[in-house]
């Protein structure tokens, strides 16, 4: 059900005989109160120019800002140009990219009070690719839109691809400081939270997984060593972003491949993040190896979120083929996760939270301009 300030309690009284929805109950994240447990996950649009958001991002993010979700997350945003997945990725590495995000945020905030987070990322060896609708293959050095990739070790994602350059200490320091600089720009933009991307086979995940990290120094080998650089990046971002605003992490719970990153290691990593002030863990999976075998099914990643939630006290977000209203309610009500994130689902149905609220006897806020979409409100307002 949609609620607005002129309801006078009428909408609430209609719900009095409905079981109270856990999905639509408030939650605290890093000291901030959210009205419900629905997050819009970061979704790359591959539509930026030189890292700068365009009108497409205003349309896309503005549309989703009216969804009724509690948090809207800006897509994977590269902290340096070579950290982009594609030449069409959004960035936050200079004044021009910062200003472009600022223009988009200004319009969104004019019409929506939704909390807005940003996912800061570096693609590592999975950078320098064509946009998905043009094939998505990696573009070689020398191509108009290609560049040399970097990684923990000189191991390509696909055997057919050129090997990345293994990062030395100076390269790692540069990337860590790029995350810090982007975090400071995010703070200036007034963004409500930062999510650090440590999932889907991108750079920080590449350090975590033994399938992509073959280093023999203090950043490779043992789990403690493989976690070292991602934890250094987290600590640096946490120190650079205002203390009263949350910093969260998205991780892949497993590589879905023998000998790779798995849920047991994810639990250890999550505990280390919590100890360093991480406000929430967003649990996805996969993306590290082309040989992964993913048992795709509705809610297939929820057990990964459950395993982590059982071992940390900070909120845990589940994501992945969550499409049903009762399915989402059960994930939160059963304690498998504290929140759910929507990606493809909300692209297909940008008003999914409205429909879920109606189904579960709860409320979400909607713009006054859209209230006539409710039959009962239309009668009342327009007779």
C-alpha positions in Angstrom: 0.0 0.0 0.0 1.2 3.5 -0.8 1.1 6.0 2.0 1.3 9.8 2.0 1.1 12.5 4.6 -2.6 13.1 4.0 -3.7 9.6 4.9 -4.7 10.7 8.4 -4.1 7.1 9.6 -6.6 5.6 7.2 -4.1 3.4 5.4 -2.6 2.2 8.7 -6.1 1.2 10.0 -6.7 -0.9 6.9 -3.7 -3.0 7.7 -4.5 -3.6 11.4 -5.6 -7.2 10.8 -2.6 -8.1 8.6 0.5 -9.8 10.1 3.2 -7.2 10.5 5.7 -7.5 7.7 9.3 -7.9 8.7 10.4 -6.8 5.2 8.8 -3.5 5.8 10.0 -3.0 9.4 12.7 -0.4 10.1 16.4 -1.3 10.5 19.5 0.5 11.8 22.6 0.5 9.6 25.7 2.3 10.9 23.5 4.5 13.1 21.1 5.4 10.3 17.5 4.3 10.4 16.0 2.9 7.3 12.2 2.5 6.8 12.3 -1.0 5.3 14.7 -3.9 4.4 14.8 -3.4 0.6 18.0 -2.3 -1.1 18.5 -1.6 -4.8 21.7 -3.2 -5.7 24.4 -1.5 -7.9 23.8 -2.3 -11.6 26.3 -1.2 -14.2 24.8 0.8 -17.1 27.9 1.1 -19.3 26.6 4.5 -20.5 29.1 7.0 -19.1 31.4 9.1 -21.3 35.0 9.4 -20.0 33.7 8.2 -16.6 31.1 10.9 -16.5 27.4 10.2 -15.8 25.0 11.1 -18.6 21.3 11.8 -19.0 20.8 8.0 -19.0 21.9 7.8 -15.4 19.5 10.6 -14.4 16.6 8.6 -16.0 17.7 5.3 -14.6 18.5 6.3 -11.1 15.7 8.9 -10.9 13.3 6.1 -11.9 14.5 3.8 -9.2 14.6 6.5 -6.6 10.8 6.5 -6.7 10.6 2.7 -6.1 9.9 2.8 -2.4 13.1 0.9 -1.5 15.1 2.1 1.5 18.5 2.5 -0.3 19.5 3.1 -3.9 23.1 2.0 -4.7 25.0 3.7 -7.6 26.6 1.2 -9.9 30.2 0.0 -9.7 32.1 3.3 -9.8 35.8 3.1 -10.8 38.3 4.8 -8.6 40.7 5.3 -11.5 40.3 5.1 -15.3 42.1 1.8 -15.6 39.8 0.3 -13.0 36.7 0.5 -15.2 35.2 -2.7 -16.4 34.3 -1.1 -19.8 35.0 2.3 -21.3 31.3 3.1 -20.5 31.7 2.8 -16.8 31.0 5.5 -14.3 34.0 6.9 -12.4 34.8 9.1 -9.4 38.5 10.0 -9.9 38.5 13.7 -10.8 36.5 16.9 -10.7 34.7 16.2 -14.0 33.4 12.8 -12.8 32.5 14.2 -9.4 30.5 17.0 -11.0 28.6 14.7 -13.3 27.5 12.5 -10.3 26.6 15.7 -8.5 24.3 16.9 -11.2 22.5 13.6 -11.2 22.2 13.6 -7.4 20.8 17.1 -7.4 17.9 16.1 -9.6 17.2 12.9 -7.7 17.2 14.6 -4.3 14.8 17.3 -5.6 12.1 14.6 -6.0 13.1 11.7 -3.7 14.3 11.4 -0.1 15.8 7.9 -0.7 19.2 7.2 0.8 21.8 6.9 -1.9 25.0 4.8 -1.6 27.8 4.4 -4.1 29.8 1.3 -4.9 33.5 2.0 -5.2 35.3 -0.5 -7.4 38.4 -1.5 -9.4 38.0 -4.2 -12.0 41.6 -5.5 -12.0 42.1 -8.2 -14.6 38.4 -8.0 -15.7 38.9 -4.4 -16.9 39.3 -3.1 -20.5 36.2 -4.9 -22.0 33.6 -4.1 -24.6 30.2 -3.2 -23.4 28.0 -6.3 -22.9 25.6 -5.6 -25.8 28.6 -5.4 -28.2 30.0 -8.8 -27.0 31.7 -8.0 -23.7 35.1 -9.3 -24.8 38.3 -7.9 -23.4 39.8 -5.2 -25.6 43.6 -5.3 -26.1 46.2 -2.7 -25.4 46.3 -0.4 -28.4 42.5 -0.6 -29.1 40.7 2.7 -29.1 38.9 1.6 -25.8 41.5 -0.8 -24.4 44.3 -0.6 -21.9 46.7 -2.7 -19.9 45.0 -4.5 -17.0 46.5 -5.2 -13.5 45.9 -7.9 -10.9 47.5 -9.5 -7.9 49.2 -12.0 -10.2 49.8 -12.3 -14.0 46.9 -14.7 -14.4 44.2 -13.8 -17.0 40.5 -14.3 -16.4 40.2 -16.2 -19.7 43.1 -18.3 -21.0 42.7 -16.6 -24.4 43.2 -13.1 -22.9 46.5 -11.3 -22.4 47.9 -11.6 -18.9 47.5 -8.7 -16.5 50.5 -7.0 -15.0 51.1 -8.2 -11.4 50.8 -5.2 -9.1 53.9 -4.1 -7.3 53.9 -2.2 -4.0 53.7 1.2 -5.7 50.8 0.1 -7.8 48.9 -1.2 -4.8 49.6 2.0 -2.9 48.3 4.0 -5.9 45.0 2.0 -6.0 44.5 2.2 -2.3 44.9 6.0 -2.4 42.5 6.1 -5.4 39.9 4.5 -3.2 40.6 7.1 -0.5 40.3 10.0 -3.0 37.0 8.6 -4.3 35.7 8.2 -0.8 36.5 11.9 -0.1 34.7 12.9 -3.2 31.7 10.7 -2.2 31.7 12.5 1.1 31.7 15.9 -0.6 28.8 14.8 -2.8 26.8 14.0 0.4 26.4 10.4 -0.4 24.8 8.5 2.5 27.0 5.4 2.4 29.9 3.7 0.5 30.0 0.0 -0.5 33.4 -1.4 -1.3 33.2 -3.9 -4.2 35.1 -7.1 -3.1 32.9 -9.4 -5.2 32.4 -10.8 -8.7 36.0 -11.4 -9.6 37.1 -7.8 -9.5 40.4 -6.6 -8.0 39.8 -7.0 -4.3 38.2 -10.4 -4.9 41.2 -11.3 -7.0 43.4 -10.8 -4.0 41.1 -12.9 -1.8 40.9 -16.0 -4.1 43.7 -18.5 -4.4 42.6 -19.1 -8.0 43.7 -15.5 -8.9 46.3 -14.7 -6.3 49.6 -16.7 -6.6 51.7 -14.1 -4.9 54.6 -15.3 -2.7 54.9 -12.1 -0.6 52.9 -10.9 2.4 49.8 -10.5 0.2 49.5 -14.1 -1.1 49.4 -17.6 0.2 47.6 -17.9 3.5 44.1 -16.6 4.1 45.5 -13.9 6.4 47.8 -12.7 3.6 45.2 -12.8 0.9 42.8 -10.7 3.0 45.5 -8.1 3.8 45.1 -5.7 0.8 41.3 -5.7 0.8 41.4 -5.0 4.5 43.9 -2.2 4.0 41.6 -0.7 1.4 38.6 -1.0 3.7 40.5 0.7 6.6 41.7 3.5 4.4 38.2 4.2 3.0 36.7 4.0 6.5 39.2 6.6 7.8 38.5 8.9 4.8 34.7 8.8 4.9 32.8 10.7 7.7 32.5 8.4 10.8 28.8 9.0 11.0 28.2 7.5 7.5 28.3 3.8 6.9 30.9 1.9 4.9 29.8 -1.5 3.8 31.3 -4.3 1.7 30.0 -6.5 -1.1 31.6 -9.9 -1.3 31.3 -13.1 -3.2 30.5 -15.9 -0.7 32.1 -18.5 -3.0 33.8 -18.8 -6.3 31.7 -21.9 -7.1 34.9 -23.7 -8.1 37.1 -26.2 -6.2 40.1 -24.7 -4.5 38.8 -21.2 -4.7 37.3 -18.7 -2.3 34.5 -20.3 -0.3 31.9 -19.5 2.4 34.2 -20.5 5.3 36.8 -18.0 4.2 34.0 -15.4 3.6 33.0 -15.8 7.3 36.5 -15.1 8.4 36.8 -12.1 6.1 33.4 -10.8 7.3 34.5 -11.0 11.0 37.7 -9.1 10.2 35.6 -6.4 8.4 33.2 -6.1 11.3 36.1 -5.7 13.7 37.3 -2.8 11.6 34.0 -0.9 11.6 32.2 -2.4 8.5 28.5 -1.5 8.8 27.0 -4.3 6.7 27.9 -7.2 4.5 26.2 -7.7 1.1 26.6 -11.3 0.1 26.7 -12.3 -3.6 28.8 -15.0 -5.3 30.9 -16.0 -8.3 32.5 -14.0 -11.1 36.1 -15.0 -10.3 36.7 -17.8 -12.8 35.2 -18.6 -16.2 35.1 -22.3 -15.0 32.6 -21.6 -12.2 29.6 -24.0 -11.9 26.7 -22.0 -10.3 23.6 -23.9 -9.2 21.3 -21.1 -10.2 17.8 -21.3 -8.6 15.5 -18.9 -6.8 17.4 -17.5 -3.7 20.4 -19.7 -4.5 22.8 -17.3 -2.7 20.7 -17.0 0.5 22.5 -19.9 2.3 25.7 -17.9 1.9 24.1 -14.9 3.5 22.7 -17.1 6.3 26.2 -18.6 7.1 27.7 -15.1 7.4 24.8 -13.8 9.4 25.3 -16.6 11.9 28.8 -15.4 12.6 28.6 -11.5 12.7 26.4 -9.0 14.5 26.2 -6.4 11.7 23.4 -6.5 9.2 23.7 -8.9 6.3 22.1 -8.4 2.9 21.0 -11.3 0.6 20.7 -11.0 -3.1 20.2 -13.2 -6.2 17.0 -14.3 -7.9 14.8 -12.8 -5.2 11.6 -12.1 -7.1 8.6 -13.1 -5.0 7.1 -11.0 -2.2 6.6 -13.9 0.1 10.0 -15.2 -0.8 11.6 -11.9 0.3 9.5 -11.7 3.4 10.6 -15.2 4.4 14.3 -14.5 3.9 14.1 -11.7 6.5 11.5 -13.1 8.8 13.4 -16.5 9.1 16.6 -14.7 10.0 18.5 -15.8 6.8 19.4 -12.1 6.2 18.6 -8.7 7.6 17.8 -7.2 4.2 17.3 -8.2 0.6 18.7 -6.6 -2.5 17.0 -6.3 -5.9 18.8 -6.0 -9.2 17.2 -7.5 -12.4 14.0 -7.9 -10.5 13.6 -4.1 -10.0 14.7 -3.4 -13.6 11.8 -5.5 -14.8 9.4 -4.1 -12.2 10.6 -0.7 -10.8 7.6 -0.6 -8.5 8.3 -4.0 -6.9 8.4 -2.5 -3.4 5.0 -0.9 -3.9 3.5 -4.3 -5.0 5.3 -6.1 -2.1 3.9 -3.6 0.4 0.4 -4.1 -0.9 0.7 -7.8 -0.8 2.2 -7.9 2.7 -0.2 -5.3 4.2 2.5 -2.7 4.6 3.3 0.8 3.4 5.8 2.7 1.3 6.1 6.3 0.4 5.3 7.5 -3.1 5.3 10.8 -4.8 2.0 12.8 -4.7 2.1 12.8 -8.5 1.6 9.0 -8.5 -1.1 8.6 -5.8 -3.8 8.4 -8.5 -2.3 5.0 -9.5 -4.1 3.6 -6.4 -7.8 2.9 -7.3 -9.1 3.9 -3.8 -7.0 7.0 -3.7 -8.1 8.0 -7.2 -11.8 7.8 -6.1 -11.1 9.8 -3.0 -9.0 12.5 -4.7 -10.7 12.8 -8.0 -14.2 11.4 -7.4 
